[in-house]
Every structure is written in C-alpha cells, then in structure tokens.
Amino acid sequence: PFIARLYGSTPNSLECKSYNDLSDEFIAKMPVLSETGNELKTENYEMYEDFFQSLYQSGIILLESLGIMAVHVLKNSQACRKYIKSKYTSLYIDEYQDSSQPQHQLFLELLELGLSAVAVGDVKQSIYAWRGSDPRYIKDLIEKPDVFEHHIVNINHRCHTSITNYSNRLFDENSLLLPTQEIRVYQWVLNGTQSNVTERLNECINKLLTDKIVSSFSDVAILVRNNNSLEFLKNGLNMPFRVFNDDPLSLINSDVSKIMGCLLVYFYDQKALMTDTIELVSQYRSITPSEIAPIRNIIKKIRSCNNVNYKESIIDITYQLLNKEIKNTEITALERIIADPNLLKQYQPTNDSEVQIMTLHKSKGLEFDVVFHLDLYDWVFPRREFIQGCYDEVFSSWEQDLNLHFVGITRAKKYCVLVSSTQRINSNGETKNGEKSQFMTLDGLSGLYK
C-alpha cells in the first residue's frame, strides 16, 4: 500500500505476477528466478530498482521481489513506519525455520519499530530450501540473547511414544528413548511394484476400520514423495479417497483464479460463507459500503445454478466482481478442474468417509491417526544422483529429504507404516529393482520398529 510513496503513482491497476508469467522483454532483465539458488536477497534491491519501477509503471509487482521490496519500503517510507507502529504492538511468526533471507530481514526491521515479537520454529521441519528458506535464520535469533529469550519445546503431544522415539533417532542415533510398552512403527517391504503396494493398502485400511482402530477413512493418510505415486493410488484404491494436490487454478495464482476457486467452494459447500468471497474480492479492489449489497446479490447467483451451467456463471460472476478480462488460461484451468473428479473434490465439502492422500510437503501441519508413508526407495527418497563412473552414493539434498521424512512420520498420532517394495516403476514406466531407502537403515533405529 505504501509503494506509491516511493515510486509515484501509476495509471495501471497493480497485479502480482511471478517470474514465469512475465513477458520475454522483462524476463531478459533478470536472473532465472525459477531456478533454485537464484532467489532475490535484500542486497540485490538496488541492482534491480530501475527494473522494479518499470514493472510497477506497467502495473506489475514481481512475486519473487515482494520480500526485498517490502524491506525497502519499510526502511524508506516514513508513512509506512508510522502506520505500523500505530496499528500493531506485537508480531508472531510460526514455522520460522521456513523463512527466507528477505523474510528474516523484514522481521528484524519490524522489531526496530519497537514491536514485541515471538518466533516459533523447528529446524527438523525445514523443507523449503528450494525457494530460499533456511533454518539458519531462526538460529540467528537464538544467537541474539540480548534481544530474544530462547525457550525449547521438546515434548511431542501428538505422536505415540514409539513414533517419537523413532523420529528422534533419525537425527541422533544415541538420543534418549522415552519409556513405552508398545512399538507402533512398522517397516514394510512388499513383493511387487507400487500397484501391489496399493492392493495391500486396500486390505489393510479396510481392516483398520473393521477392527475399529480408526473410526473413519479420514483418520488415515497416505503420504507420497512425488506425483508419480499418486497415479497408482488413484487407479488402484477401492475405497473413497481425496487427493490434495496442486490444481490448475492454484498454480496460476492470479486474482481471477483465486476468485474462481472461492466461488467453486461457495457453489459446492452450503456451509461456506459469502463473507469469505467478499473479503477475497476486497484484496484486489476497494469496496465501498454501498457496494456490499450488490456484490452479495452477484455472489448469491452461483447457488441458483445447476451442475450444467455453473462454469459459465463462475466466469461471469468473476468478471463482474473484478471488472477484469478473464484469460483463456484461467478458463481452461477451471474447465480442467470441473472435468476431473479428483481435482474437483478439493473444492467440495470434506467427507469423513475418504482416505486422505497427499505429498509429504502438503502434509505439513496436519495429523492423522494412521499414516502410510510411501516411496521409501533408494534413488527416490532420499534423492540420489547418478554420476557416470562414480560408485559412491551421492545425495542431492540429504538434509532436506531427511527433514521431509521426519515431517511425514510425525503426522501419525497412533500408527506409522513406512512402505517400500521389491520393485518400482519409475516415471518413464520402466520397472526397476526396489532397494529400500537409506532412511530405513539408519544407525539407532534397530528395535524401534516392527
């Protein structure tokens, strides 16, 4: 909101665009921001300031530059600093281990305004290095005893004790074990490929329900490392399930795509609130008090549609709400979701009778009674690199993969099943020998699983 104080006014309405959505003319003036390691840092701001200003005059704010631009505005706009100091007294950040350098610097700049601050994080759950996140920034706070008090929270209130013991040993083979009379972590190596794994899951999950270990299918999660495994599950599971994955609309990440997604939820879920849609619209255009009633009437129209004509209504209502042309890519994304029952389920009300399926990254912050952690193969997880003539094991991101493995295991409250198989089908459809993951043979795990 304060960028105009530094850049002046622009005749265009502002739109946030990612690097990949810029025209070739603009892309040529920047490093390849879509590649890991090329993330912008605050020291890069001056180098690209003229470029950011030319984008701004064209009505564009670069998504990847938001952090460094925010720091610049906070440092240089007196109005911004006065506004924040008058409006806020404290600042709370969760998942601080996932902060990037610009986010960390922004946090420190806000502290300089006199705000009280709390940062919470766990270096074992740092899983976003590919977008510039680094746990060293929360460690930096710990190393400022004159500014921050450091408190350790080391009691796991979610997982069964045996799951806690197993997950702690991933990082320290000598970590102290908590007393427990029961082991609830399992390592499976099944005969066959991922298709056979799916068959075994059918048997086991149905038995969990029959034996009343879980009360509904939604208490069970199947976590995968990559999207390739999702296809085996979609084609082979014989029970209701819901896949949580990136869909075409969310990947576009525009104001139009977000409004369309919100309208899809409002159409399918009778419990969805109209105010959620109005609040989302208010993020992209100003709404006067006199406009609220007409906007409510526009949104309300979607509930009177049927399953045949609601696509056209969503497009028309989105146009009315934003007064903005809808792009073909956004219409195509909406059509793809409507045509795919698995994608559409993400916009429909949750159902207690559905197994939850998602990638390990998507599972962050969630919890389930029983977790099946798939894709525990050599080469796959942890990811191993092939180097011609080299017979050593070389891993491309051991620490990040181990953190991700830890996140997956600790989603389980009652039981955790780690799954591999004697063969695996790769993304090219080729059948390979399935050696189990190095994560399943780490020192210190012996005796902690069945």
C-alpha positions in Angstrom: 0.0 0.0 0.0 2.9 2.4 0.5 4.9 1.7 -2.7 3.4 4.8 -4.3 5.2 6.9 -1.7 8.5 5.8 -3.2 7.7 5.0 -6.9 5.0 7.6 -7.5 1.5 6.8 -8.9 0.8 4.5 -11.8 -2.1 4.7 -14.2 -2.4 1.0 -14.2 -4.1 -1.3 -11.6 -1.5 -3.4 -9.9 -1.2 -7.1 -10.5 1.3 -9.5 -8.8 3.0 -11.8 -11.4 5.5 -14.5 -11.0 8.7 -14.5 -13.0 7.4 -17.3 -15.3 4.4 -15.1 -16.2 6.5 -12.1 -17.3 6.9 -11.2 -21.0 10.2 -12.1 -22.7 11.2 -8.4 -22.6 11.1 -8.3 -18.8 12.5 -11.8 -18.2 15.6 -10.9 -20.1 16.5 -8.3 -17.5 16.5 -10.7 -14.6 18.4 -13.8 -13.5 16.5 -17.1 -14.0 14.4 -16.8 -10.8 12.7 -20.1 -11.5 15.9 -22.0 -10.7 16.9 -22.9 -7.1 19.7 -20.7 -5.9 18.7 -17.6 -7.8 16.4 -16.2 -5.1 16.5 -12.5 -4.7 18.1 -11.1 -1.5 17.8 -7.7 0.1 21.3 -6.7 -1.1 20.0 -7.2 -4.7 17.4 -4.4 -4.5 19.5 -1.5 -5.7 20.7 -3.5 -8.6 17.2 -4.1 -9.9 15.4 -1.0 -8.6 15.0 0.6 -12.0 13.6 -2.6 -13.3 11.1 -2.9 -10.4 10.0 0.7 -11.1 9.4 0.0 -14.8 7.4 -3.1 -13.9 5.4 -1.0 -11.5 4.6 1.6 -14.1 3.3 -1.2 -16.3 1.0 -2.3 -13.4 3.1 -5.3 -12.3 4.7 -6.3 -9.0 7.1 -9.2 -9.3 6.1 -12.0 -6.9 9.7 -13.1 -6.3 10.6 -9.5 -5.4 7.9 -8.9 -2.7 10.3 -9.6 0.2 13.1 -7.3 -0.8 10.6 -4.6 -1.9 8.8 -4.8 1.5 12.1 -4.3 3.3 12.9 -1.3 1.1 9.5 0.3 1.7 9.7 -0.2 5.4 13.2 1.3 5.6 12.3 4.3 3.4 8.7 5.2 3.8 8.1 7.2 7.0 4.3 6.9 6.5 4.6 3.1 6.4 6.7 3.0 9.6 4.3 5.4 11.4 1.3 3.3 10.3 2.7 0.0 11.5 3.8 1.5 14.9 0.4 3.0 15.5 -1.6 -0.1 14.4 0.4 -3.0 15.8 2.1 -3.8 19.2 3.3 -7.4 18.6 4.3 -9.8 15.9 4.1 -13.6 15.9 5.7 -15.8 13.3 5.2 -19.6 13.1 7.3 -22.0 11.0 10.2 -19.6 11.2 12.6 -22.3 10.0 11.0 -21.8 6.6 11.9 -18.1 6.4 14.0 -16.8 3.5 16.6 -14.0 3.8 14.2 -11.2 2.8 11.5 -12.5 5.2 14.1 -12.7 8.0 15.3 -9.2 7.3 11.7 -7.9 7.2 11.1 -9.4 10.7 14.2 -7.7 12.1 13.2 -4.4 10.5 9.7 -4.6 12.2 11.5 -5.3 15.5 13.3 -2.0 15.1 9.9 -0.2 15.2 9.6 -1.4 18.8 7.1 -4.3 18.3 7.3 -7.2 20.6 7.9 -10.5 18.8 7.7 -14.2 19.1 9.2 -16.6 16.5 8.4 -20.3 16.7 10.2 -23.0 14.6 11.8 -26.4 14.3 14.9 -26.8 12.2 14.0 -30.5 11.8 11.0 -29.4 9.7 12.8 -27.1 7.3 11.7 -28.5 3.9 11.6 -25.5 1.6 15.2 -24.8 0.7 14.2 -24.9 -3.0 12.6 -21.5 -2.5 15.3 -19.9 -0.5 14.2 -20.9 3.0 17.0 -21.7 5.5 16.8 -22.7 9.2 19.9 -20.6 9.9 17.7 -17.6 10.3 15.9 -18.9 13.4 19.3 -19.9 14.7 20.4 -16.3 14.1 17.6 -15.2 16.5 18.7 -17.8 19.1 22.2 -16.2 18.9 20.8 -12.8 20.0 20.3 -13.4 23.7 20.1 -9.6 24.4 17.1 -9.4 22.1 15.4 -12.9 22.3 14.7 -15.3 25.1 15.2 -18.9 23.8 12.7 -21.5 25.0 12.9 -25.1 24.0 9.6 -27.0 23.4 10.6 -30.7 23.2 7.5 -32.6 24.3 5.6 -34.2 21.5 1.9 -34.2 22.4 0.7 -35.6 19.1 2.5 -38.9 18.5 2.5 -42.2 20.3 5.8 -42.5 22.3 7.3 -45.1 19.9 6.8 -42.8 16.9 8.5 -40.0 18.8 11.4 -42.3 19.7 11.8 -43.5 16.1 11.6 -39.9 14.6 14.2 -38.6 17.1 16.7 -41.3 16.2 16.6 -40.1 12.6 18.9 -37.2 13.7 20.7 -38.7 16.6 21.4 -42.4 16.9 22.0 -42.0 20.6 19.0 -39.9 21.5 17.4 -40.9 24.8 14.3 -43.1 24.4 11.1 -42.4 26.2 9.6 -45.3 28.1 6.9 -47.3 26.2 5.5 -50.8 26.3 4.4 -50.9 22.6 6.0 -50.4 19.2 3.7 -48.7 16.7 6.1 -48.0 13.8 6.2 -50.6 11.0 8.6 -51.1 8.1 7.1 -52.9 5.1 9.0 -54.2 2.1 6.3 -55.7 -0.1 6.7 -58.0 -3.0 6.0 -56.4 -6.4 5.6 -52.8 -7.5 3.6 -49.8 -6.4 0.5 -51.5 -7.9 1.0 -54.3 -5.4 1.5 -51.7 -2.6 -1.9 -50.2 -3.5 -3.5 -53.7 -3.3 -2.0 -54.2 0.2 -3.2 -50.8 1.3 -6.8 -51.7 0.3 -6.7 -54.8 2.6 -5.0 -53.0 5.5 -7.1 -49.8 5.5 -10.4 -51.7 5.4 -9.1 -53.9 8.3 -8.3 -50.8 10.3 -11.9 -49.7 10.0 -13.2 -53.3 10.7 -11.0 -53.6 13.8 -12.1 -50.1 15.0 -8.5 -48.9 15.1 -9.9 -45.8 13.2 -13.4 -44.6 13.3 -13.5 -43.4 9.6 -11.4 -43.4 6.5 -10.5 -39.7 7.0 -8.4 -40.8 10.0 -6.0 -42.4 7.6 -3.4 -40.6 5.4 -1.3 -41.9 2.6 1.8 -39.7 2.0 3.9 -39.8 -1.1 7.1 -38.2 -2.2 6.1 -37.4 -5.7 3.1 -37.1 -8.0 4.0 -40.2 -9.9 2.8 -42.3 -7.0 -0.5 -40.6 -6.9 -1.5 -42.2 -10.1 -1.1 -45.7 -8.7 -3.3 -44.8 -5.8 -5.9 -43.1 -8.0 -6.2 -46.2 -10.2 -5.9 -48.9 -7.6 -7.7 -47.9 -4.3 -11.1 -49.4 -3.9 -12.3 -47.1 -1.1 -13.4 -43.4 -1.1 -10.4 -41.1 -1.1 -9.5 -37.5 -1.6 -6.2 -36.3 -3.2 -4.8 -33.0 -2.0 -2.5 -31.7 -4.8 -1.8 -28.5 -6.7 -4.5 -27.9 -9.2 -4.6 -25.8 -12.4 -6.3 -22.8 -10.7 -4.0 -22.7 -7.7 -0.9 -22.9 -9.9 -1.9 -19.8 -11.9 -2.1 -17.9 -8.6 -3.9 -14.8 -10.0 -6.7 -12.7 -8.6 -9.1 -14.2 -11.1 -8.0 -17.8 -10.4 -8.4 -17.2 -6.6 -11.9 -15.7 -7.0 -12.9 -18.6 -9.3 -11.7 -21.1 -6.7 -13.6 -19.3 -3.9 -16.8 -19.4 -6.0 -16.3 -23.1 -6.6 -16.2 -23.7 -2.9 -19.2 -21.5 -2.3 -21.2 -23.4 -5.0 -20.4 -26.9 -3.6 -20.3 -26.2 0.1 -23.5 -24.9 1.7 -21.6 -24.1 4.8 -19.2 -21.8 3.0 -19.6 -18.1 3.9 -20.3 -15.4 1.4 -18.2 -13.0 3.5 -15.1 -15.1 2.7 -15.6 -14.3 -1.0 -16.3 -10.7 -0.3 -13.1 -10.4 1.8 -11.1 -12.0 -1.0 -12.5 -9.5 -3.6 -11.6 -6.7 -1.2 -7.9 -7.7 -1.5 -8.0 -6.9 -5.2 -10.3 -3.8 -5.4 -11.7 -1.3 -3.0 -15.3 -1.9 -1.9 -17.4 0.9 -0.6 -20.2 0.3 1.9 -22.9 0.9 -0.7 -21.4 -1.8 -3.0 -21.6 -4.6 -0.4 -25.3 -5.4 -1.0 -25.0 -5.5 -4.8 -21.9 -7.7 -4.5 -23.7 -10.1 -2.2 -26.5 -10.4 -4.8 -24.0 -11.1 -7.5 -22.3 -13.9 -5.5 -25.6 -15.3 -4.4 -26.5 -16.2 -8.0 -24.0 -19.0 -8.0 -26.1 -21.0 -5.6 -29.1 -21.0 -8.0 -27.0 -22.6 -10.8 -27.1 -26.3 -11.7 -24.2 -28.6 -12.4 -24.6 -27.9 -16.2 -24.3 -24.1 -16.3 -22.3 -23.2 -13.3 -19.0 -22.9 -15.2 -20.3 -20.0 -17.2 -21.8 -18.4 -14.1 -18.4 -18.6 -12.3 -16.7 -16.9 -15.2 -19.4 -14.2 -15.5 -19.5 -13.5 -11.7 -15.7 -13.3 -11.5 -15.8 -10.7 -14.3 -18.5 -8.7 -12.5 -16.7 -8.8 -9.2 -13.3 -7.8 -10.6 -14.4 -5.9 -13.7 -11.4 -7.6 -15.4 -11.0 -9.6 -18.6 -10.8 -13.4 -17.9 -7.8 -15.0 -19.7 -8.1 -18.2 -21.7 -5.6 -19.9 -19.4 -7.8 -19.2 -16.4 -10.9 -20.5 -18.2 -9.0 -23.6 -19.3 -7.9 -24.2 -15.7 -11.4 -24.0 -14.5 -12.6 -26.4 -17.2 -9.9 -28.9 -16.3 -10.9 -28.9 -12.6 -14.6 -29.4 -13.4 -13.8 -32.3 -15.8 -11.6 -34.1 -13.2 -13.5 -35.6 -10.2 -10.3 -35.9 -8.1 -9.4 -32.2 -8.7 -12.9 -31.1 -8.1 -13.0 -32.9 -4.7 -10.6 -30.3 -3.3 -13.3 -27.7 -3.7 -16.1 -29.8 -2.3 -17.0 -30.3 1.5 -14.8 -32.6 3.4 -16.1 -36.1 3.9 -15.4 -38.3 6.9 -15.5 -41.4 4.7 -12.5 -40.5 2.5 -8.8 -41.6 2.9 -6.6 -38.5 2.7 -3.9 -38.7 0.1 -1.2 -36.0 -0.4 2.5 -35.4 -0.9 4.8 -35.1 2.1 5.0 -31.3 1.6 1.3 -31.0 1.7 1.0 -32.9 4.9 3.0 -30.2 6.9 1.0 -29.1 9.9 -1.6 -31.9 9.7 -2.2 -35.0 11.8 -3.8 -38.4 11.3 -4.4 -41.5 13.4 -2.6 -43.7 10.9 -0.1 -42.7 8.3 1.2 -44.8 5.4 4.5 -43.2 4.2 5.2 -44.5 0.7 8.1 -44.0 -1.8 10.8 -45.2 0.5 13.2 -46.4 -2.2 16.8 -46.0 -2.9 17.3 -43.3 -5.6 13.8 -41.9 -4.9 13.9 -40.8 -1.2 16.4 -39.6 -0.4 17.0 -38.5 -3.9 20.3 -39.9 -5.2 22.3 -38.5 -8.2 23.7 -40.7 -11.0 27.3 -39.8 -11.8 28.9 -41.7 -14.6 31.9 -43.7 -13.4 31.2 -43.0 -9.7 30.1 -45.8 -7.4 29.7 -43.8 -4.3 26.2 -42.8 -3.0 25.8 -39.1 -3.8 22.6 -37.4 -2.5 21.3 -34.2 -3.9 19.6 -32.9 -0.7 20.0 -35.4 2.1 19.3 -32.9 4.9 16.1 -31.5 3.3 14.9 -35.1 2.4 15.5 -36.3 6.0 13.6 -33.3 7.4 10.7 -34.2 5.0 10.8 -37.8 6.1 10.6 -36.6 9.7 7.6 -34.4 8.9 5.9 -37.4 7.3 6.5 -39.8 10.2 5.4 -37.2 12.8 2.0 -36.7 11.1 1.0 -40.0 12.7 -0.7 -40.0 16.1 -1.3 -43.7 16.7 0.5 -45.8 14.0 3.0 -45.1 11.3 3.8 -47.6 8.4 6.9 -47.0 6.3 6.4 -48.7 2.9 8.8 -49.9 0.3 8.6 -52.8 -2.3 10.9 -55.2 -4.1 10.3 -53.4 -7.5 9.4 -49.9 -8.5 8.0 -48.4 -11.7 9.8 -45.1 -12.5 8.3 -42.0 -14.2 9.2 -43.4 -17.6 7.2 -46.6 -17.0 10.3 -48.7 -16.6 10.4 -51.4 -13.9 13.4 -51.3 -11.6 14.7 -53.2 -8.6 13.3 -51.6 -5.5 16.0 -51.3 -2.9 14.7 -49.8 0.3 15.5 -46.3 1.3 18.7 -45.5 3.3 16.4 -43.8 5.8 15.1 -47.2 6.8 18.5 -48.5 7.8 19.9 -45.6 9.7 22.0 -46.4 12.8 20.0 -46.3 16.0 16.6 -47.5 14.5 17.1 -51.1 15.3 14.5 -52.4 17.8 12.3 -49.3 17.3 10.0 -50.8 14.6 8.2 -54.0 13.7 
